[in-house]
Amino acid sequence: MLEVRLTHTLGALRLDVAFEAPKGVTVLFGRSGSGKTTIVNAVAGLLRPGTGRIAIGERVLCDTAQRLHLPPHRRRLGYIFQEGRLFPHLSVRQNLRYGQWFAPRDARAEDMARVVEMLGIGDLLSRRPGALSGGEKQRVAIGRALLSAPRAILADEPLASLDEARKAEILPYLERLRDEVDIPILYVSHSASEVARLATTVVALDAGRVVAQGRAEEVLGDPAITPLGAREAGAVLAARVVRHHDDGLSELDACGAALWLPRVDRAEGVELRVRIAAHDVIVARGRPERLSALNVLPGIVQAVREGAGPGAIVAVDTKAGRVLARITRRAAAALALAPGAEVHVVVKAVSVAQADVGAAG
Amino acid sequence: MQDWLGPEEWKAVALSLRVSLWATVLSLPLGISTAYALARWSFPGKQLLNGLVHLPLVLPPVVTGYLLLLTFGTQGPVGGLLAEAGVVFAFRWTGAALAAAVMAFPLMVRAIRLSIEAVDPRLEEASATLGARPLWVFLTVTLPMALPGIVAGAILAFAKAMGEFGATITFVSNIPGETRTIPSAIYAFLQVPGGEGSAMKLVLISVAVAMGALLISEAVASRVAARVGGR
């Protein structure tokens, strides 16, 4: 368990946060300039916070009240930087071993062969970073952080500098990291789909403050919390792959409700999490007939949150879980949507992007 | 070579090589530390240190030589102490090496400082987060990445030391076999009738050494740069 409490002033930003990161991935989620990187740098010891206390379990890394500030090299945190920061004068193998040289002898170190296999970097070991693609560099950076026998892993938007294809290449490795490594991972992101796929816990930040924290499904399913604005809202459903059909669709089971998605690249029986973007969801009173959309789920309106503009976000509890829908205020009024109203939510199968489907964690 | 060169000339060449080599090798650790301090630290008196390092570049060499004589001569404050410990600079080849080192120091520090400033501090941060204490960050990241500049600085300093004349002749005079380096020897040969031939041979050697140093410096630096650049 990583505990963070700090205040810090950086230019116009006044940071004042407190949160806990248990085992699994805790995503610091918020738009650019909300102080995410500052927090991670303070945890890493690269920045001295104005006031605060940072601890992993019993081990205090920083406590300004006691004038305690461990230097970065004594914190044993694996930091995956946005730009990789591999050492250009060392081979990939030497980069991976770098952290091992400095780890204490008795540290419970990850096995090199296992990490190399997990990240699929076996063919790159004798190359130099200059000869790697962006995605390969990031995979090596993940391995290097992991092999330094860290107490926790920090990741500052490790996918932000990559294009969509490279992101899709790395995300499964990050999911494996989350599921196979037994330490807290603090992950900075401003991408809704990364959060939906990776987060066990979400800490939503806005202008230097924590606006919500909790389990990913709860925070992402709360219509009041839209750290990136209503445009990026979307709830996460847990589902299991039932069957791949010949017409290119995959049938999923979400707590007993059937979900139809374009062919999902996972084996049958695998547990998944699926992000349903709020702007892709239609709300209907009564069951719609003769509709092209394949996913129609009955549910009860749990909350309606009207925005400042023409939009509103409706939270609907269905059998499959909480779904958010972004509709107009006019439509909400016309349908008399209020907590307790019985509705059907409609989701086109093709609107769910491959990038929004990830392994369950 | 010894057939082509007379014993006088050969002595000058051998002495110059010895003086320059020692001057370069012994000033390298100090040069690297000074360059690192100037590149990465801020401390009171930094500009003063920077000025002091560069002073020999802008002072007349005779002045530098005279200041060395005042300081490191057997009557001088530092020279006197060292003489008691058995280390004598005045009118010895060691003094020639000291003069050459002082004169070459600014060039060495400049080259190394630029290359240290070019090392991305974010890589040093990454090294620290992986558990490297500051000395190890320096030895495993900063130093290897600055290597092209260090090699270039050392070779530049060596070439400068080979050509040092003014400070050397002022500090340690022009004693054959002890302090008569190539430039001093050329000067001496030109003072006597019929010395032009010997002087010309030493001039050719000077040109060859200087040119060779520059070529080696370029070749080594570009090879090291390619390696450090990760290609």
Contacts between the chains, C-beta under 8 A, distances in Angstrom:
chain1	res1	chain2	res2	distance
A	44	B	129	5.5
A	45	B	128	7.9
A	45	B	129	7.7
A	46	B	125	5.6
A	46	B	128	7.7
A	46	B	129	7.4
A	71	B	128	7.1
A	71	B	133	7.9
A	72	B	125	7.1
A	72	B	128	4.1
A	72	B	129	5.0
A	73	B	128	4.8
A	73	B	129	7.5
A	73	B	130	7.8
A	73	B	131	5.2
A	73	B	132	5.6
A	73	B	133	5.1
A	73	B	134	7.7
A	73	B	137	7.8
A	75	B	129	7.6
A	76	B	131	6.4
A	77	B	129	6.3
A	78	B	129	7.5
A	78	B	130	7.7
A	79	B	126	7.0
A	79	B	129	4.2
A	81	B	122	7.3
A	81	B	126	6.4
A	83	B	122	7.6
A	85	B	122	5.7
A	85	B	123	5.8
A	85	B	125	7.7
A	85	B	126	4.0
A	87	B	123	6.2
A	87	B	126	7.6
A	87	B	127	7.5
A	87	B	140	8.0
A	87	B	141	6.3
A	88	B	123	8.0
A	88	B	145	7.5
A	88	B	228	6.5
A	88	B	229	6.0
A	88	B	230	3.4
A	89	B	144	5.0
A	89	B	145	5.7
A	89	B	227	6.6
A	89	B	228	4.4
A	89	B	229	8.0
A	89	B	230	6.6
A	98	B	127	7.5
A	98	B	130	5.5
A	98	B	132	7.9
A	98	B	140	7.5
A	99	B	130	4.0
A	99	B	131	5.9
A	101	B	131	7.9
A	102	B	130	6.2
A	102	B	131	3.1
A	102	B	132	5.3
A	102	B	133	7.9
A	102	B	136	7.0
A	103	B	131	6.0
A	128	B	230	4.1
A	128	B	231	6.7
A	129	B	230	4.9
A	130	B	229	6.1
A	130	B	230	3.1
A	130	B	231	4.9
A	131	B	230	7.3
A	131	B	231	7.1
A	144	B	130	7.0
A	145	B	130	7.8
A	148	B	130	4.9
A	148	B	131	5.8
